[in-house]
Amino acid sequence: MFKFLETFMVVYRTHSFSLAAQQLFITQPTVSNQIKQLESQLHTELFERKSRRESIPTEAADILYKRSAKILDDWHDINTEIKDLQTNEQSHVRFGISQTVSRIMFAKIANQISVSGPTIHYDVMVSNSEGVLNQLEEYKIDLGIIEKPLVTQNVRRTSIGKDQLVKAGAPTSTWITRESGSGIGYYTEQYFREADVHPDRLIHVNNSGLIRRIVSTGVGQALLSSKDVPAGVEVQPLGTAFIRDFYLLIRDDDLDDPLLKAVAEIIKLVNQL
């Protein structure tokens, strides 16, 4: 059943059995069979097959999708608790963090967890800010840390620190930025609007470390955290308008979870040190 729900969620998001098969690394007939079995168990149709390439979710699918992520998360928690009994592990947290957070903040958080919560076990997934939010909404992670000011229902957003952005690199009329959905991409577009900048060449890179390396070669300019500028690279301050927040994200239904509350306090402590 749980494997069927995972397949269903991918089909729902892609509106395509073939794309779902590609993402899940299984065959399209396997996807079709799993959806048929799920429909049989629920006694309803979940997708209208408009064509070979497009499948439209029904109202029943809309209802199931809203609940599926929570069902899978509960199943993950059950499995984790049972494994913890077998291995004497006491707690486990899944983090989702943006690339900038991974470069300049999370190592400090990891160190503080080792001091304040040595029995806490955790996994870390790195994505862009929108990707982290999506993972949280789909119950794939427990806590998110991002820098893009995203807002959504049923997710609490708390500022846990500040970060100054600067313009870094040689003024060559070439700009390097992150992809849509990232914090750096968001603030770069904001800077272009406010400064009336129209680059001759705009390079999109989905890796913050690669942006640093490109900037350090003198190819062009990029907005970077003041804490993440390569040595020897020309820097131009941008002022208080480009001081951004780092945000801790947690689902509303997890606000009273003792473990997540304890981890959240550790994270807040790191940014007060």
N, C-alpha and C positions, 0 to 999 in steps of 0.2 A: 504493500500500500504506500509506504513512504517513498519508495523509488518512483512509483507512479505519480505521486504528488510533485516530486522534483521535476519530472519530465513535463507534467502539466504546466508548471509555472514558467518553464522556458518557452513552451509553445504559446502560452498566453501572452508573454512579452514580445515574442517575435512575430506572432500571427502566421507562423509557418512551421509545418512539420519538418520540412527539409532543413531549414536553418537550425531548428532545435536539434535535429540529428547531428548536424555539424558541430554545434556547441557542446553537445553531450558525448561526442565521439562514439555514437552508436548508429545503426542503420535506420533509414526512414521507416521501413516496415516494423522495426522494433518500437519506434515512437508511436506509430499508428496502433499497434497492438496494445501498448500500455494505455493509451487514451481510451481505446474501445473497452478495455477491461474496467477502467475507472468509470466510464459512462454506464457500463453494465451494473456495477455495484451501486451507483447512485440513481439508476433508472431514469437517466435524463441525458440529453445531448449537450455537450460542452462547447462544440465548435460547429459553425456552419461552414462547410467546405465551398468557398466561392470559386476557387480554381485550384490548379495543382500547386500554386505558389502561395495562396492566401487562405487563411482560416480565421473566421471572425468569431470571437468569444460570444457565447450566449449570456443571458441574464444569470443563469445558473453558474456559469463559469466565473462571472464577476463576483458572485457570492463566495464561491469556493476559493478564488484567488485571495480574497481578503483574509480568509481564515487559514489558508495553507501554510503561510510563513510561520504563523504562531504554532500550528500543529507540529511542523518540522522542528521548530526551536524547542518545544516541549520535549519532543523525542530526543533531541540532542542532549538536553539537560538530564533526561533519564539515563541515557547511555553514559554521560559523564559521571553522574553520581554513582552508578554501579561500578564503573572503572575505578573511581576514587576509593570505593570500599576495598577493591581488590589490591590497589597499589598504595593505600594509606595516604593518597593525596587529599588535601583538605579543600582546595578551591581551584577554580579555573575560569579565566576571563579571556574573551576574544576581543582584541583591539582592532579598529580600523583607523588608519592615520593617513594624512596627506603627505606628499613627498617632502614638502618643506618641514613639516613636523618631524618626519623621519630623519632629516638632516641636522636640525638644530635643537631639537627638544627631547626626542623620545629616549635617547641614551641616558639623559639625566633622570627621566621617569623610571627607566629600568633599574638604574642604580638605587633610587629611593625605594622602589618596591623590594629590592633585595635586602634593604636595611629595615624597612618598616613592615614588610609583609613577606618574609622569607618562605612561607608555605604557599604563596600564591603562584600558581602556574598559569602561563598565558601564551596565546598565539597573537601574532601581529600581521595584519594585511595592509599593504601600502597601495593607495590609489589616489585619484584626485578628489577634491572636496565633494563633488556631486556623487562620485562613486562611493565614497564613504557613507554619505547619507542614504543612498540606495541600499547599501548593504545593511545598514541599521534598520531601515524600514522592512527589509525582507528577513530580519532576524538571523542574518549571517554573522553578525558581530554583536557585542554587548555594549561597547562604548566606542564613540568616535571622537577624534581630535582633528579639527580642520581650521582653516583661516578664512574661508569664504563665508560671508554672512548669509547663510541659507536659512530659510524658515519653512517649516512644514508642520502639519497637524500631528499630534501625539508624540512629538519629540521635543524635549527640553534642551535649550541652548544656553550655556553659561560661559561667560568670558573668563578665561583662566590666565590671561597674560597679554602683553602688548608686543608689537614688532614693528620696527621702522623699516619701510621700504626706501631704497635709493636707486638712482639711475647709475648703472655700472657699465663700463666699456667704452670703446672708442666711438666718437660721433661720426659714423660712416654712412648715415642714412639707411643702414640696415638694422632691423630690430629682430631679436630672438625672443620668442614668448612660448608659453605653454598652450596646450590644447583647450578647447571650450570645455567648461566644467571645472577647470582648475582655479585655485585662488590667484596665482600669478597671472593667468590669462584674464581673469576678471579685472584685476587692478591695472593691468597694462591697457586694456580697452578704456578704462576710466581715465587713465593718464592721457591717452591719445585724444579723447574728447576734450578734456579740460585744457590741455596745452596746444590743442589744434595741430597735432602731429600727424603727418601723412608719410609713412615710410616709403622709400623707393623699393625696398624689398623687405618682406615680412616672412620670417622662418618660424614655423611651429614645430616644437619639440616636446615630446611627452615625457621627458625626464629632466628633472631639475639639475642633476649632476652634470648632464651633458651640456645644458645651457651654460653652466659655470665654465666648463672647459672651452666651449666655443667663444665665449666672451673673453676668456683669458688669452686667446690667440689674436685678438684685435679685429675680429670679423665685424663686430657691431655692438649694439647696446641691448640691455635688458633690464627690467626691474627685478631686483633681488632683495632679499632680506639683508639688512646691514650686517647681520651676523653670519652671512653666507657668501660674502664677496671674496673672490680669489685674491691672494696676495699680489700686490703690484698693479692691480687694475684701477683705472681712473674711476672716481666716484663723484657723483653730484647729489647733494642732499635734496630731498623733495618736501621737507617740512611736515608739519603736523597733519596736513590733509591726507598724508599717506602713512599714518600710523594705523596699523590694522590690529584686530584682536585675534587671538587664538581661542577657539571655542571647544568646549567639551559638550558632546551630544550624548543624550541618554533617552531612551523611550520612557514615556510617562508611566507605563505599567511596570517599569523597573526602578522607579524612584525610591521605593521602600526596600529594595533588595539589600540586605546587610553587606554582602560582599562588594557589590558595585558602589555602594555608598562609601565604604572604606577605601576602595581604590580611587574614587573621585577625590576624596580628601587628600590622599597621597599626591595625586596629580596637582591639586591646588597648592599644596605645600611646596612642591618643586619650584613653582613660579613665584613663590614668596621668598625663596632663599637668595 
